[in-house]
Amino acid sequence: MAIQRLFHELGLHSLFASALDTKIIILQRFIRFFAFGGSTIVLALYLHEHDIPASQIGLFMSLTFVGDIISFGLSLVADGIGRKHVLAIGALMMAFSGFTFATSGNFWILLFAGVVGIISPNGREIGPFTSIEESTLAHLTAPEIRSDIFAWYVVIGSAGSAAGKFVTGWAVQQLQNARGWTSIRSYQAVFFTYAILGMLNFTLAWFLSSGVELQTPVTKPARDGEIGEEDALLPGVETEQTQELEKKRSLLPKISRESRGIIFRLCCLFAVDSLASGLVPASWVTYFFYNKFDLPTGSLGTIFSIMAILSAISSVVAASLSKRIGLINTMVFTHLPSAIALALIPIPSSLTGAIIFLIIRSSLASMDIAPKAAFLSMVVQPGERTAVMGFISVVRTFSQSCGPFITGLLAQSGNFWVTFIVAGSLKAAYDLGLLAAFSHHKVQDRDSPQAISEELEA
């Protein structure tokens, strides 16, 4: 009985009972984050091996984030051209970047591949994936278990990142020590693996069913000779309401007036948080530890994989916590201590001291991700989710893109430590702003029959 209660408390029952499409999406996230985590360990080191100065490395990372505008365009039209098609295109973009990095060392060619393709400087999500996947998961999942699914979506992604960092760190070290490979050749092997994983996700995208696409729900009750609500949700069944709504739908979805005010406030807050994240992407943090404490790649991989595991464990706790204290409180009261720890990372002169603050930072930093996704899915209408999440993702990306270049300049001038303090302060400001703006905001189930009826009438 106690095990069963724990099983439900952690949301595992929701995960195992979820649809096959949900499981495929989460598997794709694991594979993608394995690739992102592995490339993060070696990205800055690879560019450094090609004698690219720190300022240019920072510029590269910034422009890579700016290139995410392509992903925004894909997110906007995902519901129009098909979500599974856009996920497949994103996977091909990953493969393109991986093969380019594995075969070229020219800065401008690598920059082109980073901007046009998908390469993650921070080990976190980049590309059209999150907005489409979170929208799809909200579409496939009942509201009462949505926070559980989002939590495991985050957890399994973090587990993939941890595995990627650990395997990559030690694989690179073994290739260099046991086989005598050069640093550049071992890093290129990492990017070749990255490309293969992109192609694997491309294949998985075609196993998704038509159920992942946006369906038009109709809430009109069944009468004699009419189609009921459940039948109207089935692909291929048309009613007058569905036909009329299809006419209203365009490739670019409309955003309701009610949602616009919420989106504006969230965008302002997320921009501050993302600028802070851009100052300390994982590639720069590994570079900081590599230079300050002279750590080999194997040790770097181990340290940052452990941090990713701690992040994954905390995400499970976040789902349970949000049911008790609410989504906003969970987001703020877990993220604020993480921001303070981030600011303190460069202060200790010993590796042990720096790792203690890194542990605190990593243990709490991801606890707001699942509640944030659940909150977003509830404050906008179902037909808006993909576009809204895509738009917010791009706002965050543009804000984040300013950070790496600033960090590169500070690193080249010997003031790398400043970025941690500024980043931590900005994240603390974001947390307090989020609490002030949304602590009393009441969310409603946008997938309820009443909410859907209001959407149809609008």
C-alpha positions in Angstrom: 0.0 0.0 0.0 2.8 2.4 0.9 4.6 1.6 -2.4 1.3 2.2 -4.3 0.8 5.5 -2.5 4.4 6.6 -3.4 3.8 5.4 -7.0 0.8 7.8 -7.2 2.6 10.6 -5.3 5.5 10.6 -7.8 3.1 10.6 -10.7 4.4 7.3 -12.1 0.9 5.9 -12.5 0.1 8.8 -14.8 3.2 8.2 -16.9 2.6 4.4 -17.3 -1.0 5.0 -18.2 -0.3 7.6 -20.8 -0.8 7.2 -24.5 1.9 5.7 -26.8 2.3 9.1 -28.4 3.2 10.6 -25.0 5.8 7.9 -24.4 7.4 8.5 -27.9 7.6 12.2 -27.3 9.3 11.7 -23.9 11.7 9.2 -25.5 12.6 11.7 -28.2 13.3 14.2 -25.4 15.6 11.8 -23.7 17.6 11.1 -26.9 17.7 14.8 -27.8 19.0 15.8 -24.3 21.5 13.0 -24.4 22.9 14.7 -27.5 22.6 18.2 -26.1 24.3 17.2 -22.8 27.2 15.5 -24.6 27.9 18.3 -27.0 27.8 20.9 -24.2 30.8 19.3 -22.5 33.0 19.8 -25.5 31.5 22.7 -27.5 33.6 25.5 -26.0 36.7 23.3 -25.8 36.3 22.3 -29.4 36.1 25.9 -30.6 39.0 26.8 -28.3 41.1 23.9 -29.9 40.6 25.7 -33.2 42.3 28.8 -31.7 39.1 30.8 -31.7 39.3 33.5 -29.0 36.8 33.7 -26.1 35.1 36.7 -27.5 34.3 34.9 -30.8 33.2 31.8 -28.9 30.7 34.1 -27.0 29.6 35.6 -30.3 29.1 32.1 -31.7 26.9 31.1 -28.8 24.9 34.3 -29.0 24.2 34.0 -32.8 23.3 30.3 -32.3 20.5 31.5 -30.0 19.5 34.1 -32.5 19.1 31.4 -35.1 16.3 30.0 -33.1 14.0 32.4 -34.9 13.7 29.7 -37.6 12.3 27.5 -34.9 9.8 30.1 -34.0 8.5 30.1 -37.5 8.2 26.3 -37.4 6.3 26.5 -34.1 3.8 29.1 -35.5 2.8 26.8 -38.4 3.1 23.5 -36.6 -0.6 23.2 -36.1 -1.2 24.1 -39.7 1.3 21.8 -41.4 1.4 19.0 -38.8 3.2 18.7 -35.5 4.9 15.4 -36.4 6.3 16.9 -39.6 7.8 19.9 -37.7 9.4 17.5 -35.1 10.9 15.5 -38.0 12.3 18.7 -39.6 13.8 19.8 -36.2 15.5 16.4 -35.9 17.0 16.8 -39.4 18.3 20.3 -38.4 20.1 18.6 -35.5 21.6 16.0 -37.8 22.8 18.7 -40.2 24.6 20.6 -37.4 26.2 17.4 -36.0 27.6 16.3 -39.4 28.9 19.8 -40.1 30.7 20.1 -36.7 32.1 16.6 -37.2 33.6 17.4 -40.5 34.7 21.1 -40.4 36.7 23.4 -38.1 36.2 26.6 -40.0 34.6 29.2 -37.7 32.2 30.6 -40.3 31.0 27.2 -41.5 30.4 26.2 -37.9 28.6 29.4 -37.2 26.3 28.8 -40.2 25.6 25.3 -39.0 24.8 26.6 -35.5 22.5 29.3 -36.8 20.7 27.4 -39.5 20.7 24.0 -37.7 20.3 23.1 -34.1 23.2 23.0 -31.6 22.7 23.7 -27.9 25.3 26.0 -26.2 23.7 25.5 -22.8 22.7 21.8 -22.9 19.1 22.8 -22.6 16.3 22.9 -25.2 16.8 24.8 -28.4 14.7 24.5 -31.5 11.0 24.1 -32.1 10.6 21.0 -29.9 9.5 22.2 -26.5 6.6 24.4 -27.6 5.2 21.7 -29.9 5.8 18.8 -27.4 4.3 20.7 -24.4 1.3 21.7 -26.4 0.8 18.1 -27.6 1.2 16.7 -24.1 -1.4 19.1 -22.8 -3.6 18.0 -25.7 -3.1 14.3 -24.9 -3.3 14.6 -21.1 -6.2 15.2 -18.7 -5.7 18.4 -16.6 -5.7 16.6 -13.3 -2.5 14.6 -14.2 -0.9 17.1 -16.5 1.6 18.3 -13.9 2.7 14.7 -13.4 3.3 14.2 -17.2 5.2 17.5 -17.5 7.3 16.6 -14.5 8.4 13.3 -16.0 8.9 15.0 -19.3 11.4 17.3 -17.6 12.9 14.5 -15.4 13.6 12.2 -18.3 15.1 15.0 -20.3 17.4 15.8 -17.4 18.3 12.1 -17.2 19.2 12.1 -20.8 21.4 15.2 -20.3 23.1 13.6 -17.3 23.8 10.4 -19.3 25.1 12.4 -22.2 27.5 14.4 -20.1 28.8 11.4 -18.2 29.3 9.2 -21.3 30.8 12.0 -23.4 33.2 13.1 -20.7 34.7 9.7 -20.1 34.5 8.6 -23.7 36.5 11.6 -24.8 39.1 11.0 -22.1 39.4 7.4 -23.0 39.8 8.2 -26.7 42.6 10.7 -25.9 44.4 8.6 -23.4 44.0 5.0 -24.5 43.7 5.4 -28.2 45.9 8.4 -28.6 43.3 10.5 -30.5 43.9 14.2 -30.7 41.5 16.5 -28.8 39.9 17.7 -32.0 39.3 14.2 -33.4 37.7 13.0 -30.1 35.4 16.1 -30.1 34.4 15.4 -33.7 33.4 11.9 -32.7 31.0 13.5 -30.2 29.4 15.6 -32.9 29.1 12.6 -35.3 27.2 10.8 -32.5 25.1 13.9 -32.1 24.1 13.7 -35.8 23.2 10.0 -35.5 20.9 10.8 -32.6 19.2 13.5 -34.6 18.5 10.9 -37.3 17.1 8.5 -34.7 14.7 11.2 -33.5 13.7 11.8 -37.2 12.7 8.2 -37.5 10.8 8.2 -34.2 8.8 11.2 -35.4 7.1 9.1 -38.0 5.8 6.7 -35.4 3.6 9.4 -33.9 -0.1 9.0 -34.7 -2.5 11.6 -36.0 -3.7 12.0 -32.4 -0.8 14.4 -31.8 -2.3 16.9 -34.2 -4.7 19.6 -33.1 -8.3 18.4 -33.1 -11.3 20.6 -33.1 -13.5 19.6 -30.1 -17.2 20.2 -30.3 -19.3 20.3 -27.1 -22.7 20.2 -28.6 -24.7 17.3 -26.9 -25.8 14.4 -29.0 -29.4 14.3 -30.2 -31.3 12.0 -32.5 -29.4 11.7 -35.7 -26.5 13.9 -34.5 -22.9 13.2 -33.6 -22.1 13.5 -29.9 -19.1 15.3 -28.4 -16.8 12.3 -28.2 -17.4 11.3 -31.9 -16.7 14.9 -33.0 -13.2 14.5 -31.7 -12.4 11.6 -34.0 -10.4 12.3 -37.1 -12.6 12.2 -40.3 -15.9 12.9 -38.5 -17.2 16.3 -39.5 -20.1 18.4 -38.2 -21.3 21.9 -39.1 -19.4 23.3 -36.1 -16.1 21.6 -37.0 -16.4 22.7 -40.7 -17.1 26.3 -39.6 -14.1 26.2 -37.2 -11.9 24.8 -39.9 -12.7 27.8 -42.0 -11.8 30.1 -39.2 -8.5 28.3 -38.7 -5.6 29.7 -40.6 -1.9 28.6 -40.9 -1.1 31.3 -38.3 -3.4 31.0 -35.2 -5.1 34.0 -33.6 -4.4 34.8 -30.0 -7.3 35.9 -27.8 -7.4 39.3 -26.1 -7.5 37.7 -22.7 -4.3 35.8 -23.4 -2.4 38.7 -24.7 -2.1 40.5 -21.4 -0.9 37.4 -19.6 1.6 36.7 -22.4 3.0 40.2 -22.3 3.7 40.0 -18.5 5.2 36.5 -18.8 7.4 37.6 -21.7 8.8 40.5 -19.8 9.6 38.3 -16.8 11.0 35.4 -18.9 13.2 37.8 -20.8 14.9 38.8 -17.6 15.4 35.2 -16.5 16.6 34.1 -19.9 19.2 36.9 -20.1 20.6 35.6 -16.8 20.7 32.1 -18.2 22.4 33.3 -21.3 25.2 34.8 -19.2 26.0 31.3 -17.8 25.2 28.6 -20.4 26.5 25.2 -19.5 29.3 25.4 -22.1 30.7 28.5 -20.5 30.3 27.0 -17.0 32.2 23.9 -18.0 34.8 26.2 -19.6 35.0 28.2 -16.3 35.7 25.0 -14.2 38.1 23.7 -16.8 40.2 26.8 -16.7 40.0 27.7 -13.0 40.5 24.2 -11.6 42.3 22.5 -14.5 39.8 19.6 -14.7 40.0 16.8 -17.3 37.0 16.1 -19.5 36.2 12.9 -17.6 35.9 14.8 -14.4 33.9 17.5 -16.0 31.5 15.0 -17.4 31.1 13.3 -14.1 30.5 16.5 -12.2 27.9 17.9 -14.6 26.2 14.6 -15.1 25.7 14.4 -11.3 24.3 17.9 -11.4 21.8 16.9 -14.1 20.8 13.9 -12.0 20.1 16.1 -9.0 18.1 18.4 -11.3 16.0 15.4 -12.5 15.3 14.2 -9.0 14.2 17.6 -7.9 11.8 17.9 -10.8 9.9 14.8 -9.5 9.6 16.5 -6.1 8.3 19.7 -7.9 5.2 17.9 -9.2 4.2 16.8 -5.7 5.0 20.2 -4.2 3.0 22.1 -6.8 -0.1 20.1 -5.8 0.3 21.4 -2.2 1.4 25.0 -2.5 0.4 25.9 -6.1 2.3 26.3 -9.3 3.5 29.9 -8.9 4.7 29.4 -5.3 6.6 26.2 -6.4 8.2 28.1 -9.3 9.4 31.0 -7.0 10.3 29.4 -3.8 12.5 26.8 -5.4 14.1 29.0 -8.0 15.1 31.9 -5.7 17.6 29.9 -3.6 19.0 28.5 -6.8 19.6 32.1 -8.1 21.5 33.0 -4.9 23.6 29.9 -5.2 24.4 30.8 -8.8 25.8 34.2 -7.8 28.1 32.5 -5.2 29.7 29.9 -7.4 32.8 32.0 -8.3 33.4 33.2 -4.7 35.3 30.1 -3.3 38.9 29.6 -4.2 38.6 25.8 -3.8 36.9 23.3 -6.1 35.0 21.9 -3.2 33.5 25.2 -2.3 32.5 26.0 -5.9 30.9 22.5 -6.3 28.8 23.0 -3.1 27.2 26.1 -4.6 26.9 24.3 -7.9 25.1 21.4 -6.2 22.6 23.8 -4.5 22.1 25.6 -7.9 21.5 22.3 -9.8 19.3 20.7 -7.2 16.8 23.6 -7.4 17.2 25.2 -10.8 14.8 22.9 -12.7 12.1 22.6 -10.1 10.2 25.5 -11.8 10.2 23.9 -15.3 7.2 21.5 -15.0 5.0 23.9 -13.0 5.8 26.6 -15.6 4.7 24.4 -18.4 1.5 23.4 -16.6 0.8 27.0 -15.7 1.2 28.1 -19.4 -1.0 25.3 -20.6 -3.8 26.5 -18.3 -3.7 30.2 -18.9 -4.1 30.1 -22.7 -6.7 28.4 -24.9 -5.9 24.9 -26.4 -5.7 26.3 -30.0 -3.2 28.9 -28.9 -0.8 26.8 -27.0 1.7 25.8 -29.7 1.9 29.4 -31.0 2.1 31.0 -27.6 4.7 28.6 -26.3 6.7 29.1 -29.5 6.5 32.9 -29.2 7.5 32.8 -25.5 10.4 30.4 -26.4 11.7 32.9 -29.0 11.4 35.9 -26.6 13.5 33.9 -24.1 15.9 32.9 -26.9 16.5 36.4 -28.1 17.0 37.6 -24.5 19.3 34.7 -23.8 21.3 35.4 -27.0 22.7 38.6 -25.5 24.4 36.7 -22.7 27.1 34.5 -24.1 28.8 37.3 -26.1 28.9 39.5 -22.9 30.4 36.5 -21.0 33.0 36.0 -23.8 34.2 39.6 -23.4 34.4 39.3 -19.7 36.2 35.9 -19.9 38.8 37.4 -22.3 39.4 40.3 -19.9 39.8 38.0 -16.9 36.5 39.0 -15.2 34.5 35.8 -15.8 33.4 35.7 -12.2 31.2 38.9 -12.7 28.8 37.0 -14.9 27.7 34.6 -12.1 26.9 37.5 -9.8 25.0 39.4 -12.4 23.1 36.3 -13.6 22.1 35.3 -10.0 20.9 38.8 -9.3 18.7 38.9 -12.5 17.2 35.5 -11.7 16.3 36.7 -8.2 14.6 39.8 -9.7 12.7 37.5 -12.0 11.4 35.4 -9.1 10.2 38.3 -7.1 8.6 39.8 -10.2 6.8 36.5 -10.9 5.5 36.4 -7.4 4.2 39.9 -7.5 2.5 39.6 -10.9 0.9 36.2 -10.5 0.7 35.1 -6.9 -3.1 35.8 -6.9 -3.8 34.7 -10.4 -6.4 31.9 -10.6 -6.0 29.4 -13.4 -8.8 27.5 -15.0 -9.0 24.3 -17.0 -8.9 25.4 -20.6 -9.9 21.9 -21.7 -13.1 21.8 -19.8 -16.4 21.7 -21.8 -17.3 25.2 -20.5 -14.0 26.7 -21.6 -14.2 25.0 -25.0 -17.7 26.2 -25.5 -16.6 29.8 -24.7 -13.8 29.4 -27.3 -16.2 28.2 -30.0 -18.6 31.1 -29.3 -15.7 33.6 -29.5 
